[in-house]
Amino acid sequence: PPAAEVAPPPAPPPRAEITPAAPPAPKGLEDLLRQGLADIEAVESGAEKPAAARSGIRQLIKPPPPDTDFDALMKDARRRQQAGDFTGSLELVEQVLSGRPDHEQALAYLHENTTRLLAMYRSRLGKLSKVPKLKLRPQEIIWQSLDHRAGFVLAQVDGMTSYEDIIEISSMPELEATRILARLVEHGVIG
């Protein structure tokens, strides 16, 4: 008998285009770490930068309006610094510098406020050569409401890496990384 002719298999149905959904909001430590790593990749690739990377110390400082009284801001920054409010003084100085980057007095206050804040945060950490350890279980860390930067810094706490090394590998300004570590110590997350 003659061989029956075999028909080719039917073509597969066309694939529907799938549009990726927006990533879910970070929920746990792993999500926070992924978000931090995604921000680092965005910075390194030159893509749109996250707010924290655009500004250095503060998340985002809007340029001041054209009629801003920089002398009044500096007077208030001086008053806050004299009262020991170095964070408040720093915020005002950063506003001045966002409008006048070469403002000599603001640059001097920036240096002094940063130096004093670093000293305060470092005193909470103790020796920077100390190796911090987690003091909470992972399921307790989730309830700490950490932002992605704090989650990234916390993910570096592995029981082998010193505070100094964590600050170095964080790719953040030293003041920001040290502040995050000090807050993690204060809240009993690490020690």
C-alpha positions as CSV (number, residue, x, y, z in Angstrom):
1,P,0.0,0.0,0.0
2,P,1.2,3.5,-0.7
3,A,2.5,5.6,2.3
4,A,0.1,8.2,3.5
5,E,1.3,11.7,3.2
6,V,1.9,13.3,6.6
7,A,0.8,16.9,7.1
8,P,3.2,19.2,8.8
9,P,2.3,20.1,12.4
10,P,0.1,23.2,12.8
11,A,2.0,26.4,13.6
12,P,1.8,27.4,17.2
13,P,-0.6,30.2,18.1
14,P,1.0,33.7,18.1
15,R,2.4,34.7,21.5
16,A,0.7,37.5,23.2
17,E,2.9,40.4,24.1
18,I,3.4,40.5,27.8
19,T,3.9,43.9,29.4
20,P,5.9,43.6,32.6
21,A,4.0,44.9,35.6
22,A,5.6,47.4,37.9
23,P,7.7,45.7,40.6
24,P,5.9,45.2,43.9
25,A,6.8,47.4,46.8
26,P,9.6,45.9,48.9
27,K,8.3,43.7,51.7
28,G,11.2,41.9,53.2
29,L,14.9,42.1,53.6
30,E,15.6,40.4,50.3
31,D,13.3,42.8,48.5
32,L,15.0,45.8,50.1
33,L,18.4,44.3,49.0
34,R,17.1,43.8,45.4
35,Q,15.9,47.4,45.3
36,G,19.2,48.7,46.6
37,L,21.1,46.7,44.0
38,A,18.7,47.9,41.3
39,D,19.4,51.5,42.3
40,I,23.2,50.9,42.2
41,E,22.9,49.3,38.7
42,A,20.8,52.4,37.5
43,V,23.6,54.7,38.8
44,E,26.4,52.7,37.2
45,S,24.6,52.3,33.9
46,G,23.8,56.0,33.6
47,A,20.1,55.4,33.5
48,E,17.8,57.6,35.5
49,K,19.2,57.9,39.0
50,P,17.3,57.2,42.2
51,A,16.7,60.3,44.3
52,A,19.2,59.3,46.9
53,A,22.0,59.0,44.3
54,R,21.1,62.4,42.7
55,S,21.6,64.4,45.9
56,G,24.4,62.8,47.9
57,I,23.4,63.4,51.5
58,R,19.7,64.2,51.2
59,Q,17.2,62.3,49.1
60,L,16.3,65.3,46.9
61,I,16.8,69.0,47.4
62,K,14.6,71.1,45.2
63,P,16.4,74.2,43.9
64,P,15.3,77.2,45.9
65,P,13.0,79.8,44.3
66,P,14.7,82.7,42.7
67,D,13.6,85.1,45.5
68,T,15.2,83.0,48.3
69,D,16.8,85.0,51.0
70,F,20.1,83.0,51.4
71,D,21.3,85.3,54.2
72,A,18.2,84.5,56.3
73,L,18.8,80.7,55.6
74,M,22.4,81.1,56.7
75,K,21.3,83.0,59.9
76,D,18.9,80.2,60.7
77,A,21.6,77.6,60.0
78,R,24.0,79.4,62.3
79,R,21.3,79.6,65.1
80,R,20.5,75.9,64.7
81,Q,24.2,74.9,64.7
82,Q,24.8,76.9,67.9
83,A,21.8,75.2,69.5
84,G,23.4,71.8,68.6
85,D,20.9,71.0,65.9
86,F,23.5,69.9,63.3
87,T,21.0,68.0,61.2
88,G,18.7,71.0,60.9
89,S,21.6,73.3,60.2
90,L,22.9,70.9,57.5
91,E,19.5,70.8,55.8
92,L,19.4,74.6,55.6
93,V,23.0,74.8,54.4
94,E,22.2,72.3,51.6
95,Q,19.4,74.5,50.5
96,V,21.8,77.4,50.2
97,L,24.3,75.3,48.3
98,S,21.7,74.1,45.9
99,G,21.2,77.7,44.8
100,R,24.7,79.0,45.4
101,P,27.2,76.1,45.2
102,D,30.2,78.4,45.9
103,H,28.8,80.1,49.0
104,E,31.9,80.0,51.2
105,Q,30.1,80.3,54.6
106,A,27.7,77.5,53.6
107,L,30.6,75.3,52.5
108,A,32.3,75.9,55.9
109,Y,29.0,75.1,57.8
110,L,28.6,72.0,55.6
111,H,32.0,70.7,56.6
112,E,31.5,71.5,60.3
113,N,28.0,70.0,60.5
114,T,29.1,66.9,58.6
115,T,32.2,66.5,60.9
116,R,30.1,66.8,64.0
117,L,27.4,64.5,62.8
118,L,29.9,61.9,61.8
119,A,31.5,62.1,65.2
120,M,28.1,61.6,66.9
121,Y,27.2,58.6,64.7
122,R,30.6,57.0,65.1
123,S,30.4,57.4,68.9
124,R,27.2,55.2,68.8
125,L,29.0,52.6,66.8
126,G,32.2,52.4,68.9
127,K,35.3,51.3,67.1
128,L,34.8,51.2,63.3
129,S,37.0,48.0,63.2
130,K,34.2,46.2,65.2
131,V,32.3,43.6,63.3
132,P,28.5,44.0,63.9
133,K,26.1,41.1,64.1
134,L,22.4,40.8,63.7
135,K,20.5,41.0,67.0
136,L,17.0,40.3,65.5
137,R,15.6,37.3,63.6
138,P,14.8,37.9,59.9
139,Q,11.0,37.8,60.6
140,E,11.6,40.6,63.2
141,I,13.6,42.7,60.8
142,I,10.6,43.0,58.4
143,W,8.7,45.0,61.1
144,Q,11.5,47.6,61.3
145,S,10.1,49.6,58.3
146,L,13.5,50.0,56.7
147,D,13.9,51.9,53.4
148,H,15.9,50.2,50.6
149,R,19.2,52.0,51.6
150,A,19.0,50.8,55.2
151,G,18.0,47.3,53.8
152,F,21.1,47.3,51.6
153,V,23.4,48.4,54.5
154,L,21.8,45.8,56.7
155,A,22.4,43.1,54.1
156,Q,26.1,43.7,54.4
157,V,26.0,42.7,58.1
158,D,27.3,39.2,57.8
159,G,29.2,38.7,61.1
160,M,32.5,39.1,59.2
161,T,32.5,42.6,57.8
162,S,33.5,45.6,60.0
163,Y,31.6,48.8,60.3
164,E,34.4,50.5,58.4
165,D,34.2,48.1,55.5
166,I,30.4,48.3,55.4
167,I,30.6,52.1,55.1
168,E,33.2,51.7,52.3
169,I,31.2,49.1,50.2
170,S,27.9,50.8,50.6
171,S,28.6,53.3,47.8
172,M,26.8,56.0,49.8
173,P,28.2,59.2,51.2
174,E,30.0,58.4,54.5
175,L,27.6,60.4,56.6
176,E,24.6,58.6,55.2
177,A,26.0,55.1,55.6
178,T,27.2,55.9,59.2
179,R,23.9,57.4,60.1
180,I,22.1,54.3,58.9
181,L,24.4,52.0,60.9
182,A,24.0,54.2,64.0
183,R,20.2,54.0,63.7
184,L,20.3,50.2,63.3
185,V,22.3,50.0,66.5
186,E,20.0,52.4,68.3
187,H,16.9,50.3,67.3
188,G,18.6,47.1,68.4
189,V,18.8,45.6,65.0
190,I,22.6,45.1,65.0
191,G,25.3,45.4,67.6
